[in-house]
């Protein structure tokens, strides 16, 4: 086979895998026409190629196989090298766009064309189920199933993303705990409720002394309420009666004094 560097043989498979069916939803058609990479945001189930191929359970576009015949091992190796070089943008996976770039090593095969190669002689000698297939971008030969699988693909991405997210959550929780205020009176850490109470504007104005925890603040409120109640009761109580006559008052004559004058 002769391969032109300016026309990779597998590009037709990739472009066909990016087409929409004629009866595609208008919103999908408008989206794809809006920009060149918009098709990548359309599920494979909505594309034309899935009308002809059943689900494989793998990410990626339609697989392409090259079977070399009546040639030498050196020519096969050279042809595979050309395929890998000129077709990298078609078969090569991408890095995932992840918030945890350093933790995620998985590769995104969703827009890649799985390309495998072998020779007719190997198929005749060992059969198509044998480890006679080499996938572009990998070393060594595998069975066809193993060659088409993506062990470093989406399943690994989900696992790595979940682990990275869990570690990040633990880190953020530890950093938050390190910032948690400590009561200046009893030394206890603030509860989440008390911490929020002293920081949220609508509650901070009524939070009292912001350096004390919730229980200590409750003690302060109880003392304030007890003092206020005592003051209210004292203000509402009637005045106490005096023991003797008021100063400067005249004493009226009683019956005994009247008899003495008589």
C-alpha positions as CSV (number, residue, x, y, z in Angstrom):
1,X,0.0,0.0,0.0
2,X,1.2,3.5,-0.8
3,X,0.3,6.3,1.7
4,X,0.4,9.9,0.8
5,X,1.6,12.1,3.8
6,X,-1.0,14.8,2.8
7,X,-3.9,12.4,2.9
8,X,-4.0,9.9,5.8
9,X,-6.1,6.9,4.9
10,X,-8.0,6.9,8.1
11,X,-9.2,10.5,8.0
12,X,-12.3,9.5,5.9
13,X,-13.4,7.3,8.8
14,X,-12.9,10.1,11.3
15,X,-14.8,12.6,9.1
16,X,-17.6,10.1,8.5
17,X,-17.8,9.6,12.3
18,X,-18.3,13.3,12.7
19,X,-21.4,13.6,10.4
20,X,-25.0,14.0,11.5
21,X,-27.8,12.1,9.9
22,X,-30.1,13.9,7.4
23,X,-33.0,13.9,9.9
24,X,-30.9,15.3,12.8
25,X,-32.5,17.7,15.1
26,X,-32.3,21.3,13.8
27,X,-30.7,22.5,17.1
28,X,-27.9,19.9,16.6
29,X,-27.4,21.0,13.0
30,X,-27.2,24.6,13.9
31,X,-24.8,23.8,16.7
32,X,-22.4,21.9,14.4
33,X,-22.5,24.7,11.8
34,X,-21.7,27.3,14.5
35,X,-18.1,26.3,14.9
36,X,-15.7,23.6,13.6
37,X,-15.4,21.7,16.9
38,X,-19.0,21.8,17.9
39,X,-19.6,18.2,16.7
40,X,-17.5,17.0,19.6
41,X,-20.2,18.2,21.9
42,X,-22.8,16.0,20.2
43,X,-23.2,12.5,21.6
44,X,-22.2,9.6,19.3
45,X,-25.7,8.3,19.6
46,X,-26.9,11.3,17.6
47,X,-24.3,10.9,14.8
48,X,-24.7,9.1,11.5
49,X,-22.2,6.3,12.1
50,X,-24.3,5.0,15.0
51,X,-27.1,4.2,12.6
52,X,-24.9,1.5,11.1
53,X,-22.7,0.3,14.0
54,X,-24.1,-1.0,17.3
55,X,-22.7,0.4,20.6
56,X,-19.3,-1.1,21.4
57,X,-19.1,-0.1,25.0
58,X,-15.9,1.8,24.3
59,X,-15.3,5.5,23.7
60,X,-14.1,6.6,20.3
61,X,-15.2,6.7,16.7
62,X,-15.5,3.8,14.1
63,X,-12.5,1.5,14.4
64,X,-10.2,1.2,11.3
65,X,-8.1,-1.9,10.6
66,X,-5.2,-2.1,8.1
67,X,-4.2,-5.6,7.0
68,X,-1.0,-5.7,5.0
69,X,-0.4,-8.5,2.5
70,X,2.4,-9.7,0.2
71,X,5.0,-7.4,1.7
72,X,8.0,-7.5,3.9
73,X,8.3,-6.8,7.6
74,X,10.4,-3.8,6.9
75,X,7.8,-2.3,4.6
76,X,5.1,-3.0,7.1
77,X,7.0,-1.2,9.8
78,X,7.7,1.7,7.6
79,X,4.0,2.0,6.6
80,X,2.9,1.9,10.3
81,X,5.4,4.6,11.1
82,X,3.9,6.8,8.3
83,X,0.4,6.1,9.6
84,X,1.4,7.1,13.1
85,X,3.1,10.2,12.0
86,X,0.7,11.6,9.4
87,X,-2.5,10.5,11.2
88,X,-1.7,11.4,14.8
89,X,-4.4,14.0,15.0
90,X,-7.0,11.4,14.0
91,X,-6.0,8.4,16.1
92,X,-4.2,10.0,19.1
93,X,-6.2,10.6,22.3
94,X,-6.2,13.9,24.1
95,X,-5.6,15.0,27.7
96,X,-8.7,15.5,29.7
97,X,-9.5,19.1,30.6
98,X,-9.6,18.5,34.4
99,X,-9.3,20.7,37.4
100,X,-6.9,18.1,38.8
101,X,-4.4,18.1,35.9
102,X,-1.5,16.7,37.8
103,X,-3.6,13.9,39.3
104,X,-5.3,12.8,36.1
105,X,-3.2,10.8,33.7
106,X,-6.1,9.2,31.8
107,X,-6.6,10.0,28.1
108,X,-9.7,11.1,26.3
109,X,-10.4,8.7,23.4
110,X,-14.0,10.0,22.7
111,X,-13.0,11.8,19.4
112,X,-10.2,9.4,18.4
113,X,-10.3,6.7,15.6
114,X,-9.0,3.4,17.0
115,X,-6.6,2.1,14.3
116,X,-5.2,-1.4,14.4
117,X,-2.8,-3.1,12.0
118,X,-1.7,-6.7,11.2
119,X,-0.7,-8.8,8.2
120,X,-2.7,-11.3,6.2
121,X,0.0,-13.9,6.9
122,X,-0.5,-13.6,10.7
123,X,-4.2,-13.9,10.4
124,X,-3.9,-17.0,8.3
125,X,-1.4,-18.6,10.7
126,X,-2.9,-17.6,14.1
127,X,-6.5,-16.5,13.4
128,X,-8.1,-13.1,14.0
129,X,-8.7,-13.9,17.7
130,X,-5.0,-14.2,18.4
131,X,-2.6,-11.5,19.6
132,X,-1.7,-10.3,16.1
133,X,-3.1,-6.8,16.2
134,X,-1.1,-3.6,17.0
135,X,-2.8,-0.4,17.7
136,X,-1.3,2.8,16.7
137,X,0.4,4.5,19.6
138,X,1.1,1.3,21.4
139,X,3.9,-1.2,21.5
140,X,3.5,-4.9,20.9
141,X,0.7,-7.0,19.6
142,X,-2.6,-7.7,21.3
143,X,-5.9,-9.5,20.7
144,X,-8.4,-7.4,18.8
145,X,-10.5,-6.9,21.9
146,X,-7.5,-5.7,24.0
147,X,-6.3,-3.5,21.2
148,X,-9.6,-1.7,20.9
149,X,-10.0,-1.4,24.7
150,X,-8.9,1.8,26.4
151,X,-7.6,0.9,29.9
152,X,-6.2,4.4,30.2
153,X,-9.4,6.0,29.0
154,X,-12.7,7.2,30.5
155,X,-13.0,4.6,33.2
156,X,-9.6,5.5,34.6
157,X,-10.4,9.2,34.2
158,X,-13.5,8.8,36.4
159,X,-11.6,6.9,39.0
160,X,-8.7,9.4,39.1
161,X,-11.1,12.4,39.1
162,X,-13.0,10.9,42.0
163,X,-9.9,10.3,44.0
164,X,-8.5,13.7,43.3
165,X,-11.8,15.3,44.2
166,X,-11.9,13.4,47.5
167,X,-8.3,14.5,48.3
168,X,-9.1,18.1,47.4
169,X,-12.2,18.0,49.6
170,X,-10.2,16.6,52.5
171,X,-7.5,19.3,52.0
172,X,-10.1,22.1,51.9
173,X,-11.8,20.7,55.0
174,X,-8.4,20.6,56.9
175,X,-7.7,24.2,55.8
176,X,-11.1,25.3,57.0
177,X,-10.6,23.5,60.3
178,X,-7.3,25.3,60.8
179,X,-9.1,28.6,60.4
180,X,-11.9,27.7,62.9
181,X,-11.9,30.3,65.7
182,X,-11.2,29.3,69.3
183,X,-13.2,30.8,72.2
184,X,-11.2,33.4,74.1
185,X,-13.0,32.4,77.3
186,X,-13.2,28.6,77.5
187,X,-10.8,27.6,74.7
188,X,-13.3,25.5,72.8
189,X,-13.6,25.6,69.0
190,X,-16.5,27.4,67.5
191,X,-19.3,25.3,66.1
192,X,-20.3,25.8,62.4
193,X,-23.4,27.7,63.5
194,X,-21.5,30.1,65.8
195,X,-18.8,30.6,63.2
196,X,-21.4,31.5,60.6
197,X,-23.3,33.7,63.1
198,X,-20.3,36.0,63.7
199,X,-19.3,36.2,60.0
200,X,-22.6,36.7,58.2
201,X,-23.6,40.3,58.2
202,X,-27.3,39.9,58.9
203,X,-26.5,37.9,62.1
204,X,-23.2,39.4,63.1
205,X,-24.8,42.6,64.4
206,X,-26.6,40.5,67.0
207,X,-23.9,38.0,67.7
208,X,-22.6,39.7,70.8
209,X,-18.9,39.3,71.7
210,X,-17.4,37.7,68.6
211,X,-14.5,36.1,70.4
212,X,-16.6,33.7,72.5
213,X,-18.1,30.4,71.4
214,X,-21.8,29.5,71.3
215,X,-22.2,28.1,74.9
216,X,-20.3,31.1,76.4
217,X,-22.5,33.5,74.3
218,X,-25.6,31.6,75.6
219,X,-24.3,32.1,79.2
220,X,-23.9,35.8,78.4
221,X,-27.5,36.0,77.0
222,X,-28.9,34.2,80.0
223,X,-27.2,36.6,82.4
224,X,-28.4,39.5,80.4
225,X,-32.0,38.2,80.4
226,X,-31.8,37.4,84.2
227,X,-30.6,40.9,84.9
228,X,-33.2,42.5,82.7
229,X,-36.0,40.5,84.3
230,X,-34.8,41.5,87.8
231,X,-34.7,45.1,86.8
232,X,-38.2,44.8,85.3
233,X,-39.6,43.3,88.4
234,X,-38.0,45.9,90.6
235,X,-39.4,48.7,88.5
236,X,-42.9,47.2,88.6
237,X,-43.0,46.6,92.4
238,X,-45.1,49.1,94.6
239,X,-43.2,51.4,97.0
240,X,-42.6,50.0,100.5
241,X,-44.7,51.6,103.3
242,X,-42.9,53.9,105.8
243,X,-42.6,52.9,109.5
244,X,-43.5,56.3,111.2
245,X,-45.5,59.4,110.3
246,X,-44.1,61.6,107.7
247,X,-41.9,64.4,108.8
248,X,-43.7,67.7,109.5
249,X,-47.2,66.2,109.7
250,X,-49.5,67.4,112.6
251,X,-50.9,64.9,115.1
252,X,-54.7,65.2,115.5
253,X,-56.0,65.2,119.1
254,X,-57.5,61.9,120.2
255,X,-60.3,61.2,122.7
256,X,-58.0,61.0,125.7
257,X,-56.6,64.5,125.1
258,X,-60.1,65.9,124.8
259,X,-61.1,64.4,128.2
260,X,-58.0,65.8,129.9
261,X,-58.9,69.3,128.8
262,X,-62.4,68.9,130.2
